[in-house]
Amino acid sequence: MSASLLRRGLELLEVPGRGKAPPPGLQRGRNGLKAAGAAGRRKRAPEPGRNGATVKGRVVKSAIEEYHKKKAVNHLRENLQYMLKGRLAANRAVTEKVLAQNRGRKAKDQPPKKAAKKKPEGTVFTEEDFRKFEREYFGIP
């Protein structure tokens, strides 16, 4: 056994109050008494008069109050008022430019192409031209 373990065992066997105890703030080391530091601190044994499992000093909380505190709150009305308060509309061209910058390059990210409107097909020839054509080619007067 090491000397420190033997010394510790002897200290534990001593009857409390009989042995020569060092003054508070000092601890016994290999080289005599020295100041107690963070490295030399040990966990003290719990005092027999204190029990940590008591409810002394605790306030009993109402279950209803706890429920109301943690109940979900609907913030829709405040959010709508906030959103409707600031009615600043941006320029449409600027909005489109920003949206185009944020859009990806993949085909799935592109907006659908708008089909060009077809103009109604009209004829270049008039009724007079058709009659003239009939007369020349079919011989109908």
Stockholm file with secondary structure:
# STOCKHOLM 1.0

chainA/1-141         MSASLLRRGLELLEVPGRGKAPPPGLQRGRNGLKAAGAAGRRKRAPEPGRNGATVKGRVVKSAIEEYHKKKAVNHLRENLQYMLKGRLAANRAVTEKVLAQNRGRKAKDQPPKKAAKKKPEGTVFTEEDFRKFEREYFGIP
#=GR chainA/1-141 SS CCHHHHHHHHHHHSCTTTSCCCCTTEEEETTEEEECCTTTCCCCCCCTTCCTTCCTTCCCCCHHHHHHHHSCCCCHHHHHHHHHHCCCCCCHHHHHHHHHHHSCSSGGGSCCCCCCCCCCCCCSSCHHHHHHHHHHHHCCC
#=GC SS_cons         CCHHHHHHHHHHHSCTTTSCCCCTTEEEETTEEEECCTTTCCCCCCCTTCCTTCCTTCCCCCHHHHHHHHSCCCCHHHHHHHHHHCCCCCCHHHHHHHHHHHSCSSGGGSCCCCCCCCCCCCCSSCHHHHHHHHHHHHCCC
//
